[in-house]
Amino acid sequence: MERDGVGRARLIRIEVREEEEKLFVATSPDMPRFQVIGLSYEELEEEVPASIRALYKLQHNRDVEIIALEEERATHPVWYAARELVAA
């Protein structure tokens, strides 16, 4: 059900691992080929939501709001919700 200009949400799991040379890599089993690389975990916290938003716009021509649902680090997945924005 849609209300207040917001559509239904899709949950997206993001897994972060630390690679050689102190690079952090974010991938998602829910979005094939999704990969974001950063120099710090904090950089990924900014880049991952922006990348998800850009992919939705590019692949589905949809504007989405990205909401962090869980703040876990390292080996635990981080969960985001992508909610489609609908014209009111």
Contacts in CASP RR format, 6 or more apart in sequence:
PFRMAT RR
TARGET T0000
AUTHOR 0000-0000-0000
METHOD contacts of the structure
MODEL  1
MERDGVGRARLIRIEVREEEEKLFVATSPDMPRFQVIGLSYEELEEEVPA
SIRALYKLQHNRDVEIIALEEERATHPVWYAARELVAA
1 8 0 8 1.000
2 8 0 8 1.000
2 86 0 8 1.000
4 88 0 8 1.000
5 85 0 8 1.000
5 86 0 8 1.000
5 87 0 8 1.000
5 88 0 8 1.000
6 65 0 8 1.000
6 83 0 8 1.000
6 84 0 8 1.000
6 85 0 8 1.000
6 86 0 8 1.000
7 83 0 8 1.000
7 84 0 8 1.000
7 85 0 8 1.000
7 86 0 8 1.000
8 83 0 8 1.000
8 84 0 8 1.000
9 67 0 8 1.000
9 81 0 8 1.000
9 82 0 8 1.000
9 83 0 8 1.000
9 84 0 8 1.000
10 81 0 8 1.000
10 82 0 8 1.000
10 83 0 8 1.000
11 30 0 8 1.000
11 69 0 8 1.000
11 79 0 8 1.000
11 80 0 8 1.000
11 81 0 8 1.000
12 28 0 8 1.000
12 30 0 8 1.000
12 31 0 8 1.000
12 52 0 8 1.000
12 79 0 8 1.000
12 80 0 8 1.000
12 81 0 8 1.000
12 82 0 8 1.000
13 28 0 8 1.000
13 29 0 8 1.000
13 30 0 8 1.000
13 77 0 8 1.000
13 78 0 8 1.000
13 79 0 8 1.000
14 26 0 8 1.000
14 27 0 8 1.000
14 28 0 8 1.000
14 48 0 8 1.000
14 77 0 8 1.000
14 78 0 8 1.000
14 79 0 8 1.000
14 80 0 8 1.000
15 26 0 8 1.000
15 27 0 8 1.000
15 28 0 8 1.000
15 29 0 8 1.000
15 77 0 8 1.000
15 78 0 8 1.000
16 24 0 8 1.000
16 25 0 8 1.000
16 26 0 8 1.000
16 41 0 8 1.000
16 44 0 8 1.000
16 73 0 8 1.000
16 74 0 8 1.000
16 78 0 8 1.000
17 24 0 8 1.000
17 25 0 8 1.000
17 27 0 8 1.000
18 24 0 8 1.000
18 25 0 8 1.000
18 74 0 8 1.000
19 25 0 8 1.000
22 39 0 8 1.000
23 37 0 8 1.000
23 38 0 8 1.000
23 39 0 8 1.000
24 37 0 8 1.000
24 38 0 8 1.000
24 39 0 8 1.000
24 40 0 8 1.000
24 41 0 8 1.000
24 43 0 8 1.000
24 44 0 8 1.000
25 35 0 8 1.000
25 36 0 8 1.000
25 37 0 8 1.000
25 38 0 8 1.000
26 34 0 8 1.000
26 35 0 8 1.000
26 36 0 8 1.000
26 37 0 8 1.000
26 38 0 8 1.000
26 44 0 8 1.000
26 47 0 8 1.000
26 48 0 8 1.000
27 34 0 8 1.000
27 35 0 8 1.000
28 34 0 8 1.000
31 52 0 8 1.000
31 55 0 8 1.000
34 51 0 8 1.000
34 52 0 8 1.000
34 55 0 8 1.000
36 44 0 8 1.000
36 47 0 8 1.000
36 48 0 8 1.000
36 51 0 8 1.000
38 44 0 8 1.000
38 47 0 8 1.000
41 73 0 8 1.000
45 68 0 8 1.000
48 78 0 8 1.000
48 80 0 8 1.000
49 66 0 8 1.000
49 68 0 8 1.000
49 80 0 8 1.000
52 64 0 8 1.000
52 66 0 8 1.000
52 80 0 8 1.000
52 82 0 8 1.000
53 63 0 8 1.000
53 64 0 8 1.000
53 66 0 8 1.000
53 82 0 8 1.000
56 62 0 8 1.000
56 63 0 8 1.000
56 64 0 8 1.000
56 82 0 8 1.000
57 63 0 8 1.000
57 64 0 8 1.000
62 84 0 8 1.000
62 85 0 8 1.000
63 84 0 8 1.000
63 85 0 8 1.000
64 82 0 8 1.000
64 83 0 8 1.000
64 84 0 8 1.000
64 85 0 8 1.000
65 82 0 8 1.000
65 83 0 8 1.000
65 85 0 8 1.000
66 80 0 8 1.000
66 81 0 8 1.000
66 82 0 8 1.000
67 80 0 8 1.000
67 81 0 8 1.000
67 83 0 8 1.000
68 78 0 8 1.000
68 79 0 8 1.000
68 80 0 8 1.000
69 79 0 8 1.000
69 80 0 8 1.000
69 81 0 8 1.000
70 76 0 8 1.000
70 77 0 8 1.000
70 78 0 8 1.000
70 79 0 8 1.000
71 78 0 8 1.000
72 78 0 8 1.000
END
